[in-house]
Amino acid sequence: MVIGRGSLPRREWVPGVNGDVSEEKGERQPTQMTEVVVQKSFVGKSQREFKKLIHQIDGKKQLLQQWQEYRTHHRRRVVDEILPLQREIHSARREVVLFIHDILRPGGRKLPGLRLGKVQQRKLIHVLLNLADGLLDEAPEDQELEGIHDEYAALCREEVKNLELNEDRLILEELFGVDLSDYKGEGDLMHFARQKIHQQQQADEEKRAARRQKKKSARSAKQDSEEQPSLSRKEQEAQAASLSVKEVYRKLASSLHPDREKDPVARVRKTEIMQKVNQAYADNDLLTLLNLQLEIEQIDSDHILTLPEERLRNYIRVLRAQLAELEQEIQGELRAILDTGPYFGALTPERIEQEFDAEVEHLRALVVQIRRDLEEFSDPTILRRWLRELPDHGYFFEEPF
């Protein structure tokens, strides 16, 4: 079944509170850059952009944390609620296949007063094959079910699979221009095709690189002296931005080095903060590094206002990159949730909760309906009426099973 029409129960979901509540009273020095940019008047273009980026990054960090917490909750609900219902539906539909097989096969179950004509048998076989195909897609290892399917099908599952694979292979070869004749049927065909495309692209890039190197060597041979090529403007800006982050890190590391602290309590505290510093530097998280500078009072709330323009622009470049990375992380969290269902429109945890609840109710109702129908179809009168109403052609079986 597709998870997606339902949502996660609002009654269980309470977004986490981000940040600590300060119990201090009176005025205090801000320890977060978001507080600084609210308190101070930023007038220059670079200062205003810095302020905007700080707000955006802070908001994205909170949003990312919210989706990370929610994804854990969402995954737990899928495991605890959706998967058991899917297994129950699978089991109930399997019983329907066995029931139909039993009344169709010679020497099988005979319902009193039930005589099946050719049209009725054909309809039941169509239902059986349709159900068995779906069940075998979910559980291809079910040999008993595969045997029943192949008994009634014109082509066995293995033959159909091979035909479909050959068709898919030819389509992908024409679409991507790669040779997939060495595909042995093991693993996903699309994944195999992607690997082949990647290998072909690598081979092409190696050839281009070899040609470029050959031309470069020829040019170098004509030069009297070899000089390192100057960096492009973008490379210079990226280098300067990286050095700015490194400088902030070095200042923090110099003040917080635990080995230089004699007081055991202060050493533990510095060790904890230094761990945050190291992690922030590894993540290129300039905002956290600046917050830590404020926290240990290495800089004050006027620091940004007094920064040279070039340094501020370097900070802005780092913050832009950090904002883009946060956007990617958020999209990654959303993709993980979207993989479990076709949610549409603007996504919020509350909206997905509502849809998840509806899906759970839908699956529960489907279990009850399949069980009820299976019980009622033991009555020949009800089964004959249902077969009479069932279309003879173009029927794709979905309900009641």
KELOVEX-25123 format. One line per 8 residues: number of its first residue (from 1); their letters; for each residue x, y, z of N, C-alpha, C. Coordinates in steps of 0.001 Angstrom, whole numbers. Example, Ala and Ser with C-alpha at 12.3 -4.5 7.8 and 13.67 -1.06 7.14 Angstrom:
<drenkols>
1 = AS = 13190/-5690/7800/12300/-4500/7800/13200/-3300/7800 | 12850/-2250/7080/13670/-1060/7140/12900/30/7870
</drenkols>
This chain:
<drenkols>
1 = MVIGRGSL = 850/-1203/0/0/0/0/882/1248/0 | 322/2278/-521/1038/3553/-545/684/4342/699 | 1701/4732/1440/1452/5592/2593/1296/7000/2079 | 235/7678/2393/158/9015/1876/-1165/9691/2043 | -2258/8942/2191/-3532/9610/2340/-3764/10036/3776 | -2913/9562/4664/-3138/9861/6070/-2053/10728/6639 | -2169/11058/7923/-1179/11933/8531/-864/11456/9923 | 84/12082/10556/518/11650/11875/-288/12360/12952
9 = PRREWVPG = -670/11637/14015/-1645/12171/14956/-1188/13437/15633 | -1996/14459/15502/-1656/15742/16094/-1558/15616/17603 | -2341/14719/18161/-2346/14581/19619/-991/14101/20150 | -180/13447/19292/1095/12911/19751/2259/13832/19428 | 2035/14770/18520/3164/15553/18023/3201/16925/18664 | 4276/17168/19386/4505/18487/19967/5906/18902/19579 | 6047/19891/18670/7385/20307/18243/8246/20690/19432 | 9539/20332/19351/10456/20627/20444/10700/22112/20599
17 = VNGDVSEE = 11003/22523/21798/11318/23925/22065/12791/24128/21811 | 13126/25052/20947/14518/25301/20587/15097/26399/21472 | 16229/26096/22057/16895/27121/22862/16537/26998/24331 | 17327/27601/25178/17107/27572/26614/16436/28858/27063 | 15643/28760/28094/15002/29936/28661/15899/30486/29753 | 16299/31742/29605/17201/32353/30585/16415/32810/31800 | 16958/32549/32955/16315/32968/34190/16943/34254/34736 | 17898/34780/33982/18542/35989/34465/17600/37173/34365
25 = KGERQPTQ = 17732/38060/35286/16901/39267/35290/17791/40475/35032 | 17183/41480/34475/17927/42693/34198/18677/42596/32884 | 19490/43597/32595/20219/43635/31347/21385/42661/31378 | 21715/42146/30232/22853/41239/30117/23421/41365/28713 | 24648/40945/28566/25275/40947/27253/24667/39821/26418 | 24301/40121/25157/23738/39063/24309/24768/37978/24036 | 24320/36749/23998/25204/35616/23698/24845/34960/22375 | 23912/35560/21662/23526/35064/20349/23568/36218/19352
33 = MTEVVVQK = 24097/35936/18173/24196/36982/17168/22815/37480/16734 | 21813/36607/16828/20448/37038/16485/19971/38140/17431 | 20407/38096/18684/20046/39151/19630/20772/40455/19278 | 22007/40317/18854/22801/41498/18514/22174/42255/17351 | 21812/41522/16296/21299/42195/15103/19933/42811/15351 | 19229/42343/16375/17957/42966/16743/18202/44260/17508 | 19206/44250/18376/19465/45397/19237/20157/46546/18512 | 21016/46204/17537/21854/47215/16912/21247/47743/15613
41 = SFVGKSQR = 21631/48950/15270/21193/49562/14014/22258/49313/12955 | 21896/48544/11945/22816/48223/10861/22474/49124/9676 | 23429/49935/9257/23124/50957/8261/23707/50649/6886 | 24925/50137/6835/25562/49873/5548/24930/48698/4831 | 25164/48613/3525/24608/47531/2720/25090/46172/3207 | 26389/46067/3460/26944/44790/3925/26412/44438/5307 | 26298/45436/6187/25775/45173/7526/24326/44692/7465 | 23527/45327/6587/22121/44911/6467/22014/43494/5909
49 = EFKKLIHQ = 22888/43167/4960/22861/41799/4411/23305/40790/5458 | 24313/41162/6249/24753/40296/7347/23591/40025/8302 | 22872/41089/8659/21734/40957/9567/20673/40024/8974 | 20377/40196/7706/19372/39366/7040/19780/37902/7037 | 21068/37643/6736/21556/36262/6691/21526/35617/8073 | 21864/36381/9097/21825/35845/10463/20408/35389/10807 | 19421/36235/10501/18023/35864/10766/17624/34620/9967 | 18012/34581/8695/17627/33456/7852/18254/32155/8332
57 = IDGKKQLL = 19540/32209/8679/20227/31000/9135/19641/30514/10451 | 19383/31449/11365/18790/31060/12639/17428/30389/12415 | 16626/30965/11522/15324/30366/11233/15448/29000/10585 | 16392/28858/9642/16575/27569/8977/17093/26509/9943 | 17948/26918/10878/18434/25948/11871/17285/25415/12716 | 16414/26305/13128/15264/25871/13922/14341/24978/13092 | 14145/25349/11829/13289/24537/10959/13900/23160/10724 | 15214/23118/10517/15886/21834/10318/15734/20951/11548
65 = QQWQEYRT = 15925/21532/12738/15767/20757/13964/14345/20225/14096 | 13379/21063/13733/11973/20646/13813/11710/19448/12896 | 12210/19508/11648/11983/18406/10714/12763/17161/11121 | 13950/17342/11714/14711/16178/12175/13968/15461/13296 | 13443/16235/14245/12672/15639/15333/11405/14975/14787 | 10777/15653/13842/9531/15117/13304/9768/13849/12496 | 10878/13794/11745/11142/12597/10938/11311/11370/11820 | 11942/11533/12976/12055/10416/13915/10676/9948/14365
73 = HHRRRVVD = 9841/10906/14679/8465/10604/15093/7693/9941/13940 | 7870/10474/12742/7181/9950/11555/7601/8511/11280 | 8910/8251/11359/9421/6901/11118/8848/5913/12141 | 8778/6351/13385/8243/5474/14425/6777/5137/14157 | 6003/6114/13720/4595/5864/13431/4421/4932/12235 | 5276/5084/11232/5209/4184/10075/5437/2747/10529 | 6467/2559/11368/6801/1208/11845/5709/659/12753 | 5178/1488/13624/4222/1018/14630/2797/886/14104
81 = EILPLQRE = 2432/1709/13098/1026/1743/12682/810/1312/11239 | 1585/1866/10314/1347/1579/8903/1797/174/8524 | 3027/-191/8867/3552/-1482/8439/2728/-2666/8964 | 2299/-2673/10247/1440/-3789/10689/141/-3869/9897 | -464/-2732/9588/-1703/-2742/8804/-1440/-3234/7378 | -328/-2846/6799/10/-3338/5466/195/-4847/5474 | 840/-5364/6517/1018/-6811/6608/-325/-7514/6761 | -1223/-6913/7544/-2537/-7510/7740/-3344/-7510/6444
89 = IHSARREV = -3261/-6429/5685/-3949/-6355/4396/-3372/-7393/3435 | -2050/-7509/3423/-1402/-8508/2571/-1901/-9907/2919 | -1950/-10210/4212/-2401/-11528/4652/-3858/-11777/4264 | -4714/-10764/4433/-6132/-10921/4104/-6322/-11119/2601 | -5598/-10357/1789/-5716/-10520/340/-5175/-11879/-104 | -4171/-12356/574/-3644/-13685/254/-4706/-14748/521 | -5457/-14561/1596/-6542/-15499/1886/-7598/-15472/787 | -7838/-14300/194/-8788/-14195/-908/-8298/-15008/-2097
97 = VLFIHDIL = -6998/-14910/-2415/-6432/-15685/-3520/-6603/-17182/-3260 | -6288/-17601/-2052/-6427/-19023/-1714/-7885/-19465/-1785 | -8802/-18597/-1376/-10238/-18920/-1427/-10689/-19112/-2882 | -10289/-18169/-3753/-10687/-18269/-5163/-10068/-19509/-5802 | -8792/-19753/-5512/-8122/-20939/-6047/-8830/-22214/-5587 | -9283/-22211/-4346/-9918/-23406/-3794/-11249/-23717/-4465 | -12007/-22678/-4831/-13311/-22957/-5465/-13175/-23150/-6977 | -12014/-22798/-7545/-11805/-23000/-8973/-11178/-24353/-9304
105 = RPGGRKLP = -10309/-24833/-8454/-9540/-26032/-8801/-10407/-27281/-8701 | -10152/-28240/-9560/-10881/-29519/-9483/-10624/-30201/-8141 | -11657/-30671/-7535/-11517/-31321/-6242/-11362/-30361/-5095 | -11518/-29067/-5377/-11385/-28075/-4331/-12689/-27868/-3572 | -12748/-26748/-2896/-13903/-26436/-2063/-15150/-26232/-2928 | -16258/-26823/-2522/-17526/-26688/-3223/-18522/-25950/-2337 | -18998/-24820/-2865/-20021/-24093/-2134/-21380/-24643/-2536 | -22248/-24970/-1589/-23559/-25551/-1900/-24339/-24659/-2865
113 = GLRLGKVQ = -24779/-25247/-3964/-25601/-24505/-4913/-24848/-23603/-5848 | -23489/-23614/-5819/-22714/-22731/-6675/-22181/-23505/-7873 | -22601/-23082/-9055/-22080/-23646/-10299/-21541/-22482/-11135 | -20260/-22556/-11421/-19593/-21448/-12110/-19550/-21712/-13606 | -20079/-20732/-14375/-19955/-20795/-15819/-18606/-20292/-16276 | -18354/-20342/-17595/-17053/-19919/-18128/-16798/-18435/-17873 | -17828/-17613/-18033/-17645/-16178/-17796/-17316/-15908/-16334 | -18021/-16578/-15434/-17759/-16391/-14002/-16356/-16867/-13626
121 = QRKLIHVL = -15962/-18008/-14198/-14609/-18505/-13923/-13549/-17522/-14437 | -13796/-16979/-15640/-12837/-16037/-16206/-12707/-14797/-15314 | -13825/-14320/-14806/-13784/-13165/-13912/-13010/-13479/-12640 | -13250/-14635/-12069/-12543/-15008/-10842/-11042/-15172/-11097 | -10687/-15737/-12244/-9267/-15889/-12574/-8611/-14528/-12725 | -9334/-13595/-13352/-8790/-12247/-13514/-8538/-11604/-12151 | -9490/-11773/-11219/-9324/-11229/-9870/-8138/-11887/-9185 | -8048/-13206/-9299/-6949/-13951/-8662/-5597/-13474/-9175
129 = LNLADGLL = -5468/-13349/-10501/-4179/-12951/-11073/-3822/-11521/-10686 | -4841/-10662/-10695/-4583/-9275/-10334/-4095/-9159/-8891 | -4763/-9867/-7997/-4361/-9852/-6587/-2998/-10511/-6401 | -2799/-11679/-7037/-1547/-12414/-6862/-361/-11608/-7378 | -533/-10894/-8491/562/-10062/-9015/984/-9011/-8001 | -1/-8319/-7432/316/-7295/-6447/977/-7867/-5205 | 492/-9006/-4742/1057/-9634/-3548/2477/-10120/-3806 | 2718/-10663/-5003/4068/-11148/-5316/5044/-9995/-5521
137 = DEAPEDQE = 4547/-8846/-5936/5423/-7677/-5999/5900/-7298/-4597 | 5020/-7484/-3613/5379/-7172/-2223/6205/-8283/-1596 | 5917/-9551/-1957/6609/-10700/-1354/6984/-11701/-2448 | 8006/-11394/-3258/8373/-12276/-4376/8852/-13653/-3941 | 9160/-13815/-2660/9647/-15109/-2177/8520/-16093/-1873 | 7263/-15676/-2025/6108/-16527/-1708/5909/-17543/-2834 | 6535/-18705/-2700/6512/-19710/-3756/5120/-20318/-3948 | 4377/-20500/-2862/3025/-21062/-2989/2150/-20133/-3820
145 = LEGIHDEY = 2227/-18846/-3543/1419/-17882/-4278/1867/-17802/-5738 | 3177/-17873/-5970/3677/-17840/-7346/3206/-19064/-8126 | 3170/-20221/-7459/2678/-21433/-8110/1216/-21312/-8509 | 403/-20719/-7619/-1014/-20517/-7925/-1154/-19545/-9100 | -390/-18462/-9065/-433/-17482/-10162/-104/-18152/-11491 | 995/-18906/-11537/1461/-19496/-12785/505/-20572/-13295 | -277/-21144/-12399/-1255/-22160/-12811/-2351/-21565/-13691 | -2671/-20297/-13467/-3770/-19663/-14202/-3288/-18673/-15267
153 = AALCREEV = -2045/-18229/-15187/-1551/-17194/-16092/-1092/-17791/-17416 | -1200/-16999/-18492/-719/-17446/-19800/800/-17550/-19792 | 1450/-16637/-19075/2899/-16666/-18908/3216/-16668/-17421 | 4224/-17445/-17035/4601/-17474/-15629/5272/-16160/-15253 | 5381/-15912/-13971/5948/-14650/-13482/7370/-14445/-13982 | 8154/-15507/-14031/9540/-15400/-14465/9616/-14983/-15929 | 8742/-15556/-16762/8730/-15196/-18181/8317/-13736/-18374 | 7289/-13316/-17647/6839/-11930/-17729/7945/-10987/-17276
161 = KNLELNED = 8610/-11352/-16197/9695/-10517/-15668/10811/-10355/-16686 | 11180/-11459/-17354/12247/-11398/-18351/11850/-10537/-19547 | 10605/-10687/-19989/10126/-9869/-21100/10140/-8385/-20743 | 9663/-8075/-19548/9630/-6673/-19112/11044/-6113/-18968 | 11964/-6929/-18447/13344/-6473/-18293/13982/-6185/-19648 | 13725/-7052/-20621/14284/-6834/-21952/13732/-5554/-22577 | 12420/-5344/-22398/11812/-4116/-22923/12402/-2884/-22241 | 12516/-2948/-20912/13082/-1814/-20173/14530/-1568/-20573
169 = RLILEELF = 15280/-2654/-20790/16688/-2515/-21163/16818/-1814/-22507 | 15990/-2207/-23470/16044/-1589/-24797/15675/-107/-24737 | 14676/208/-23906/14262/1609/-23761/15384/2450/-23169 | 16028/1925/-22116/17106/2670/-21468/18325/2807/-22376 | 18610/1768/-23153/19741/1848/-24084/19513/2948/-25121 | 18280/3015/-25635/17967/4040/-26626/17936/5435/-25993 | 17435/5496/-24767/17294/6788/-24098/18641/7389/-23715 | 19528/6558/-23145/20800/7065/-22612/22001/6772/-23499
177 = GVDLSDYK = 21805/5957/-24543/22912/5665/-25433/24007/4827/-24805 | 23634/3876/-23954/24614/2995/-23317/24268/1540/-23639 | 25277/700/-23606/25090/-727/-23876/24822/-1449/-22556 | 23625/-2038/-22425/23261/-2746/-21199/23123/-4247/-21429 | 23748/-4727/-22513/23606/-6152/-22843/24241/-7061/-21808 | 25152/-6534/-20992/25801/-7355/-19969/25010/-7404/-18666 | 23800/-6824/-18651/22950/-6898/-17449/22458/-8327/-17278 | 22679/-8914/-16106/22355/-10319/-15838/21063/-10504/-15052
185 = GEGDLMHF = 20321/-9422/-14865/19061/-9549/-14124/19220/-9452/-12630 | 20424/-9165/-12155/20664/-9057/-10717/20657/-7587/-10313 | 19870/-7257/-9305/19785/-5879/-8844/18861/-5053/-9726 | 18745/-3787/-9378/17845/-2884/-10076/18448/-2469/-11418 | 17642/-2572/-12492/18124/-2239/-13834/18497/-764/-13939 | 17681/120/-13359/17973/1547/-13422/19284/1872/-12728 | 19530/1238/-11574/20803/1448/-10872/21966/972/-11736 | 21788/-164/-12396/22824/-695/-13273/23083/275/-14425
193 = ARQKIHQQ = 21985/841/-14976/22124/1797/-16081/22868/3043/-15625 | 22550/3531/-14410/23241/4716/-13892/24742/4446/-13744 | 25078/3250/-13275/26495/2907/-13134/27201/2920/-14481 | 26531/2354/-15494/27121/2322/-16825/27298/3733/-17383 | 26292/4587/-17162/26380/5976/-17613/27536/6682/-16924 | 27664/6452/-15604/28747/7078/-14840/30099/6597/-15339 | 30214/5306/-15622/31476/4767/-16131/31820/5380/-17486 | 30800/5526/-18336/31027/6117/-19653/31434/7581/-19527
201 = QQADEEKR = 30776/8310/-18606/31121/9714/-18390/32545/9844/-17866 | 32938/8942/-16944/34298/8972/-16427/35322/8735/-17527 | 35014/7744/-18373/35941/7440/-19470/36063/8631/-20414 | 34931/9273/-20708/34967/10451/-21583/35748/11595/-20944 | 35548/11787/-19625/36251/12864/-18926/37749/12592/-18885 | 38151/11333/-18719/39570/10987/-18711/40210/11294/-20063 | 39442/11025/-21131/39960/11341/-22458/40122/12842/-22636 | 39121/13605/-22197/39214/15059/-22309/40370/15603/-21472
209 = AARRQKKK = 40508/15035/-20247/41598/15480/-19367/42959/15189/-19992 | 43064/14040/-20641/44332/13691/-21290/44654/14666/-22422 | 43594/15047/-23189/43816/16015/-24268/44210/17381/-23715 | 43545/17794/-22610/43890/19081/-22005/45323/19078/-21483 | 45708/17966/-20867/47053/17869/-20329/48100/17911/-21435 | 47752/17290/-22533/48679/17287/-23668/48884/18698/-24203 | 47768/19458/-24322/47873/20841/-24794/48629/21703/-23792 | 48373/21467/-22510/49041/22251/-21477/50542/21989/-21477
217 = SARSAKQD = 50908/20730/-21650/52336/20387/-21691/53021/21036/-22879 | 52277/21086/-23990/52849/21713/-25191/53084/23204/-24967 | 52128/23855/-24307/52294/25283/-24024/53433/25528/-23043 | 53514/24649/-22035/54558/24810/-21013/55945/24668/-21613 | 56047/23797/-22615/57356/23572/-23226/57873/24803/-23934 | 56951/25680/-24356/57352/26893/-25071/57702/28031/-24130 | 57344/27876/-22857/57594/28965/-21903/59000/28845/-21324 | 59633/29980/-21102/60978/29982/-20516/60943/29627/-19032
225 = SEEQPSLS = 59881/30033/-18355/59763/29737/-16927/58331/29360/-16632 | 58167/28516/-15656/56827/28080/-15280/56365/28896/-14082 | 55175/29449/-14205/54597/30231/-13115/53256/29633/-12743 | 52988/29696/-11489/51679/29212/-11037/50598/30141/-11579 | 49540/29582/-12148/48456/30439/-12642/47792/31187/-11491 | 47477/32430/-11773/46841/33228/-10723/45441/32711/-10451 | 45022/32863/-9215/43698/32417/-8832/42636/33320/-9441 | 41496/32702/-9769/40379/33497/-10258/39806/34322/-9111
233 = RKEQEAQA = 38958/35282/-9480/38374/36152/-8453/37553/35335/-7458 | 36763/34393/-7985/35935/33577/-7101/36789/32728/-6169 | 37874/32185/-6703/38768/31376/-5875/39416/32227/-4785 | 39799/33447/-5142/40389/34349/-4151/39394/34689/-3049 | 38132/34946/-3452/37096/35264/-2461/36830/34074/-1555 | 36770/32874/-2141/36529/31676/-1333/37674/31440/-354 | 38900/31679/-820/40065/31513/45/40036/32513/1199 | 39708/33764/887/39650/34797/1928/38556/34487/2940
241 = ASLSVKEV = 37397/33996/2458/36299/33637/3361/36714/32501/4283 | 37404/31521/3723/37868/30387/4533/38857/30837/5604 | 39736/31740/5234/40703/32250/6203/40016/33038/7316 | 38923/33718/6982/38183/34467/8001/37600/33528/9045 | 37041/32426/8587/36487/31435/9519/37609/30838/10362 | 38732/30541/9709/39850/29947/10431/40372/30895/11509 | 40367/32183/11208/40849/33159/12191/39948/33192/13417 | 38620/33159/13200/37689/33112/14329/37943/31857/15152
249 = YRKLASSL = 38142/30756/14462/38391/29484/15153/39667/29562/15995 | 40722/30109/15435/41997/30178/16155/41882/31039/17414 | 41142/32127/17304/40958/32991/18479/40223/32239/19586 | 39180/31504/19202/38429/30721/20193/39308/29628/20791 | 40030/28922/19951/40878/27827/20433/41946/28342/21383 | 42481/29531/21089/43521/30117/21940/42971/30428/23334 | 41735/30915/23414/41151/31273/24710/40626/30062/25472 | 40240/29029/24746/39524/27924/25390/40376/26675/25589
257 = HPDREKDP = 41629/26716/25224/42439/25506/25305/42407/24950/26732 | 41829/23759/26935/41654/23218/28302/42968/22999/29042 | 44045/22663/28325/45318/22359/28982/45919/23578/29673 | 45454/24760/29291/45985/25976/29896/45175/26414/31111 | 44137/25669/31429/43269/26030/32551/43620/25188/33773 | 43921/25854/34884/44284/25145/36111/43081/24744/36937 | 42032/25541/36903/40827/25244/37678/40104/24046/37054 | 39904/22922/37793/39268/21719/37227/37857/21988/36692
265 = VARVRKTE = 37084/22785/37421/35713/23072/36983/35718/23864/35687 | 36561/24892/35647/36666/25717/34438/37212/24902/33265 | 38097/23923/33574/38661/23101/32506/37579/22251/31848 | 36694/21703/32686/35591/20896/32138/34702/21753/31240 | 34392/22966/31717/33537/23868/30945/34200/24250/29623 | 35497/24555/29672/36211/24919/28449/36271/23739/27471 | 36428/22554/28022/36452/21365/27158/35134/21209/26406 | 34020/21428/27128/32706/21322/26502/32529/22355/25391
273 = IMQKVNQA = 32924/23585/25687/32778/24649/24687/33708/24388/23501 | 34921/23906/23788/35877/23647/22715/35366/22550/21782 | 34642/21593/22315/34043/20560/21463/33041/21180/20486 | 32270/22154/20989/31324/22864/20118/32074/23663/19050 | 33184/24281/19474/33994/25062/18535/34526/24161/17416 | 35073/23023/17793/35627/22101/16793/34556/21624/15816 | 33381/21310/16358/32303/20842/15494/31837/21947/14549 | 31705/23161/15079/31269/24285/14246/32291/24568/13148
281 = YADNDLLT = 33570/24496/13483/34615/24739/12480/34590/23653/11408 | 34391/22394/11835/34299/21289/10869/33107/21468/9934 | 32024/22051/10458/30815/22280/9656/30841/23608/8908 | 31937/24368/9074/32028/25712/8487/30860/26588/8949 | 30489/26417/10219/29326/27096/10803/29791/28388/11473 | 29881/29440/10682/30367/30723/11180/29451/31304/12253 | 28148/31161/12072/27208/31734/13044/27431/31147/14431 | 27605/29854/14529/27855/29242/15836/29181/29713/16416
289 = LLNLQLEI = 30192/29861/15585/31482/30348/16071/31352/31766/16620 | 30608/32614/15941/30403/33978/16436/29600/33971/17732 | 28606/33085/17804/27822/32967/19039/28698/32541/20205 | 29622/31632/19944/30529/31182/21009/31480/32305/21419 | 31893/33134/20477/32717/34289/20841/31948/35241/21758 | 30681/35451/21439/29845/36287/22314/29673/35643/23683 | 29466/34334/23692/29204/33626/24953/30373/33748/25920 | 31598/33648/25406/32772/33729/26295/33292/35161/26370
297 = EQIDSDHI = 32521/36097/25776/32846/37530/25805/34184/37826/25138 | 34487/37065/24096/35679/37360/23313/35417/38541/22380 | 34163/38705/22000/33725/39890/21260/32485/40432/21955 | 32154/41698/21672/30942/42267/22274/29913/42558/21184 | 28824/43145/21595/27716/43369/20669/28033/44405/19594 | 29100/45183/19780/29484/46185/18784/30491/45649/17768 | 30865/44403/17919/31949/43849/17101/31657/43958/15603 | 30464/43541/15199/30131/43540/13769/30123/44958/13210
305 = LTLPEERL = 29697/45917/14035/29626/47305/13572/31002/47885/13280 | 32027/47331/13910/33380/47880/13750/34246/47059/12799 | 33685/46025/12216/34477/45179/11322/34819/45929/10037 | 36012/45732/9504/36334/46294/8186/35396/45729/7121 | 35151/46499/6092/34205/46109/5044/34601/44783/4392 | 35879/44609/4136/36326/43380/3478/36077/42156/4353 | 36328/42290/5661/36086/41172/6571/34586/40840/6623 | 33762/41867/6645/32323/41656/6694/31834/40949/5429
313 = RNYIRVLR = 32393/41333/4285/31997/40672/3039/32423/39202/3038 | 33590/38918/3637/34016/37526/3759/33035/36729/4626 | 32615/37334/5727/31617/36682/6581/30334/36406/5805 | 29937/37381/5002/28691/37234/4233/28805/36057/3260 | 29956/35897/2621/30135/34772/1697/30002/33435/2426 | 30579/33358/3618/30485/32129/4391/29036/31871/4809 | 28348/32915/5233/26968/32759/5678/26040/32356/4526 | 26295/32891/3343/25496/32480/2187/25651/30983/1921
321 = AQLAELEQ = 26895/30523/1971/27147/29099/1749/26486/28261/2841 | 26548/28746/4074/25930/28018/5184/24417/27958/5013 | 23808/29045/4565/22368/29071/4336/21976/28064/3256 | 22770/27998/2189/22489/27049/1115/22590/25605/1620 | 23582/25326/2464/23736/23977/3017/22554/23610/3912 | 22084/24566/4697/20915/24306/5541/19687/24002/4697 | 19517/24733/3597/18398/24471/2688/18477/23045/2162 | 19662/22605/1787/19829/21250/1276/19509/20209/2345
329 = EIQGELRA = 19939/20467/3575/19655/19528/4659/18161/19431/4920 | 17474/20572/4880/16019/20572/5090/15333/19790/3983 | 15762/20015/2737/15168/19278/1620/15426/17784/1756 | 16591/17422/2294/16883/16008/2530/15926/15389/3536 | 15633/16135/4603/14669/15646/5594/13284/15497/4968 | 12888/16464/4146/11576/16403/3499/11496/15237/2523 | 12583/14995/1779/12577/13867/842/12402/12547/1568 | 13019/12428/2743/12881/11195/3518/11431/10962/3922
337 = ILDTGPYF = 10698/12042/4190/9284/11911/4544/8445/11667/3302 | 8763/12372/2212/7997/12220/978/8135/10821/403 | 9228/10130/713/9401/8758/238/8332/7826/783 | 7683/8211/1880/6670/7351/2492/5264/7694/2037 | 5101/8710/1195/3745/9018/757/3672/10229/-137 | 2676/10287/-998/2524/11423/-1915/1855/12616/-1259 | 2604/13329/-431/2060/14535/187/2212/15700/-791 | 1189/16520/-879/1202/17606/-1846/1037/18947/-1129
345 = GALTPERI = 1460/20008/-1847/1288/21343/-1290/2350/21665/-257 | 2115/22764/461/3057/23202/1498/3045/22199/2644 | 4222/21697/2991/4313/20664/4016/4580/21277/5378 | 3829/20822/6353/4081/21128/7756/3871/19834/8528 | 4533/19673/9679/4297/18462/10468/2822/18268/10796 | 2117/19364/11106/695/19239/11471/-124/18714/10306 | 171/19191/9098/-600/18744/7934/-320/17274/7627 | 936/16868/7720/1270/15466/7471/642/14572/8535
353 = EQEFDAEV = 590/15067/9766/-73/14313/10827/-1535/14038/10469 | -2214/15044/9963/-3623/14886/9592/-3774/13851/8483 | -2919/13935/7472/-2999/12988/6369/-2632/11575/6819 | -1671/11492/7725/-1265/10178/8219/-2414/9534/8998 | -3090/10303/9830/-4243/9772/10574/-5305/9236/9627 | -5572/9994/8562/-6576/9563/7597/-6152/8273/6904 | -4858/8135/6615/-4370/6906/5981/-4502/5709/6918 | -4184/5915/8181/-4328/4824/9154/-5778/4366/9214
361 = EHLRALVV = -6707/5304/9270/-8130/4948/9305/-8545/4238/8022 | -8030/4696/6888/-8345/4053/5611/-7873/2601/5596 | -6638/2362/6061/-6099/1000/6067/-6859/101/7043 | -7218/645/8193/-8003/-152/9150/-9350/-551/8559 | -9992/416/7892/-11284/126/7275/-11128/-909/6164 | -10012/-845/5438/-9783/-1795/4355/-9614/-3211/4892 | -8912/-3362/6014/-8765/-4676/6640/-10135/-5248/6992 | -10959/-4429/7644/-12305/-4873/8036/-13120/-5255/6808
369 = QIRRDLEE = -13012/-4461/5746/-13799/-4701/4535/-13391/-6007/3855 | -12071/-6249/3752/-11611/-7490/3119/-12077/-8703/3908 | -11925/-8638/5229/-12356/-9771/6070/-13859/-10009/5942 | -14615/-8928/5924/-16073/-9064/5810/-16461/-9643/4452 | -15843/-9153/3386/-16159/-9662/2053/-15799/-11130/1912 | -14646/-11495/2471/-14217/-12895/2389/-15210/-13805/3094 | -15723/-13351/4216/-16717/-14144/4953/-18036/-14224/4174 | -18470/-13099/3603/-19741/-13082/2882/-19684/-13894/1595
377 = FSDPTILR = -18504/-13980/964/-18408/-14700/-300/-18497/-16210/-124 | -18523/-16659/1120/-18805/-18071/1363/-20275/-18377/1104 | -21073/-17320/980/-22480/-17458/628/-22585/-17413/-901 | -22977/-18509/-1564/-23031/-18552/-3033/-23888/-17447/-3638 | -24977/-17080/-2959/-25862/-16045/-3493/-25127/-14702/-3600 | -24405/-14340/-2543/-23660/-13076/-2543/-22541/-13120/-3571 | -21832/-14253/-3680/-20731/-14377/-4627/-21236/-14273/-6059 | -22386/-14943/-6360/-22940/-14868/-7716/-23349/-13438/-8058
385 = RWLRELPD = -23947/-12716/-7108/-24367/-11341/-7353/-23151/-10444/-7619 | -22108/-10656/-6835/-20890/-9848/-7023/-20268/-10124/-8387 | -20218/-11396/-8805/-19666/-11741/-10105/-20511/-11177/-11238 | -21811/-11120/-11024/-22701/-10574/-12045/-22428/-9081/-12255 | -22141/-8370/-11177/-21895/-6927/-11253/-20463/-6606/-11686 | -19587/-7588/-11667/-18184/-7368/-11999/-18019/-7228/-13512 | -17353/-6160/-13998/-17145/-6003/-15445/-16367/-7183/-16014 | -16676/-7529/-17244/-16030/-8692/-17864/-14680/-8340/-18461
393 = HGYFFEEP = -14508/-7052/-18889/-13256/-6651/-19545/-12745/-5355/-18925 | -11434/-5153/-19033/-10829/-3896/-18575/-10944/-3690/-17087 | -11021/-4786/-16324/-11237/-4647/-14879/-9897/-4690/-14156 | -9650/-3689/-13353/-8470/-3659/-12499/-8938/-3735/-11064 | -8631/-4836/-10420/-9232/-5140/-9121/-8602/-4313/-8012 | -9397/-3516/-7340/-8933/-2735/-6187/-9825/-2940/-4987 | -11110/-2847/-5164/-12047/-2999/-4082/-13021/-4114/-4424 | -13522/-4860/-3480/-13404/-4661/-2034/-12138/-5190/-1413
401 = F = -11310/-5961/-2203/-10126/-6516/-1593/-8942/-5586/-1722
</drenkols>
